[in-house]
Amino acid sequence: MGYHRAGFEVVGVDIAKQPHYPFEFHQADALEYLAEHGQEFDVIHASPPCQRYSTFTPNRCKGNHADLIGTTRELLMASGKPFVIENVPGARALLRTPLLLCGSMLGLHIWRHRYFELWPDMLILTSPCRHDFRPVMITDNGGPNGNGWGKPRKRTPIAVKREAADIDWMTGTEITEAIPPAYTEFIGRYLLDSN
């Protein structure tokens, strides 16, 4: 949605069905689709699975999740197109000169750090995080009885999550893995201004 708001025509690809995705969508392996169709796009955004690097994945389970950042980068470089790779803070060391974005930098009432590798490299100035307010919790992990560490936690109502992330078309579960549109709108405007 953020790229759309910035002025791009958006096409999404995911191996899983995305019934609430608001744009053209292809259900396919993203890496296979990129290898076959990458040349058809002006810019490519990739969000490889983050579970291997997420703080919410127990350490004993991290090895059960694929590390697709390097493979994704190789295919993106082969496409010859400008690209963005997004991932969680735990993957920061794998991203080249990553840009940090947080909801608090972009006027959202959430703290959600995400790192973005941009190619070709771009210098993008951002304001610092503003963690001087109590954020809306939009990540509910650990099942119905806890937060992943055995502590009960009250669920945040879906309407509150949607407003905090500026996402009104997703379910609560989908929002927990989504990038708020403000992040990609911010990047999309820089990409358009640089070309």
N, C-alpha and C positions, 0 to 999 in steps of 0.2 A: 504494500500500500504506500509506503514511503517513497519508493521509486516512482510510482504512479503520480503521487502528489508533486514530485519534483519535475515531472514532465515526460517520463519514459512510458513506452508501451511495455507491459510486463507479461512474461510467460513463466509459469512455474513448473518444476519437475520434482517429483518425489516418488520413491518406490511404494509408499503407502498412499491409499486414497486420501484425498483432502476435500471432503464434501463441502466445506465452508470457504474454500479458496475463491476469492472474488474475481479472478482473472483467468485467461486461458491456462489450462492445466494439462500436463501429460503425465500419466502414471507410468514411470519407467525408472530403471536404475539411473541415477543422476550422472554417474561417471560414464556409462555407456552412451547416454544421451549427449553428454558434452563432447565425447569423442566423435560422434556422428554428426551433431548439429551445431557445434560451437561456432563455426564460421558464419552462421546465419544471424548472429547477434552483434550488437554494437558494444555492449558491456555485459559481463557475466558476474553474477554474485553467487558465491557458494558458501554454504553453511554445513561443513562436514559434521557427522554425528559427534556430539560433545561428551557423551557419557564417560568416556575414558578419562577425561580431564575435569569432570564436574566434581565439586565438593560434596554433592549429594550422592555420588556413587561410592559405596563402601570400598576402601582400599583393596580388600580381598577380591572384589569383583571387577576392578578397573581393567585387568588383563583380559576379561571376557568381551571387551568392546574393541572394535577395530580402530586403528589409527589411520585415518584417511586424509589427513592434512597434506602430507607430502605427495601422495598419489594425485590428489585433487590439484595441487599446485602444478605438477608436471603437465597434466592435461590442459590446465588453463594457460600455461606458458606456450604449449604447443599450438593453442588456438590463435595466438598472436593478438588477441583482443585484450583491452583493458579489463581488469578484474578486481574483485573484492572477495577476500576470504574472511568470514566471521567465525568467532568462537569464544568460549568462556575464558575467564582469567587463568584457569589451570593450563590452558594451551598457549599462553602468551609466549613462552620461550620457543615455540615451534613456528611462530609467525614472524615475518620479516618486518622490522620497524613498525610494529602495530600501533594503531591509533586507538586510544581508549575513549569510549563513550559511556555515559551514565545518564539515566533518566533525569537526574537532578541538574545536569548540564543543559538539558533541552526543555526545561519547564514542566517536566512530569513529576508526579508525586511518588516516585519509586526510586530505589537504588538498585539498579541492575547494570553491572559492569559487563561490557562486551568489548572484545578487541577485534580490530579490523585491519587486515593486511591489504594495502592498495598497490596495484601495479598498473601503469608505472607509478613509482613512488611520488607521493604528493605531500607537500607541507600543508597541514591543515591546523589552524590555530583553534583551540577550544577554550572555553571557560573552565575553571576547576569544578570538581564535584562539590555539591552543596549538601552535605550530610548533616545539616543543622535542623532537620525536621524529622518527625517520625514518618517513615515511608509506609505506603500501603503494601501489605504482603501479598504478592501475586503468585508466589511459588508455594504450593502446598505439597510437601513430600512426606513420605513415610506411611502412606495408607491412611485409612479412616481413623486410626487411634493414635497417631503420633506424627512427629516431624522428622523422622529418620534417626533420631537419637533416643527414642522411647519416651519422649515428653509429649503429653497431650497438647493439642493446639486447636483453638477455635478456627474454623474455616472462614476465609474472607468471602463475603457474598460476591457472586459473579458480577453484579452491577458495579460494585466498587472496583473490582479488578479491571473491568472493561474501561471504566472512566480513567483509572490511573494509567493504564497503558495506551489509552486512546485507540482501543480495539473494540468495535461493537459487533463483530460478525463471528467471533470465535466462542467456543465453549471454554469453560474454566481450565480444563486440562490442556487445551490447545494454547491458551494464553501463557501457561507456565513454561512453554518451550519457544514462544514467539519473540521476535525482536520487535519492540515497539516501533511503529512506523516513523516516529520522529527521528530515529537513528538513521534509517536508510534514506529518508528525505534529506537530512543534513548532508550525507555523503553524496546522494544523487545530485544535489545542487552544485556541489564542488566538481563532480564529474562533468556536468554540463557546462559549467563556467570555464573548465580547463580545456575544452575542445573547441 
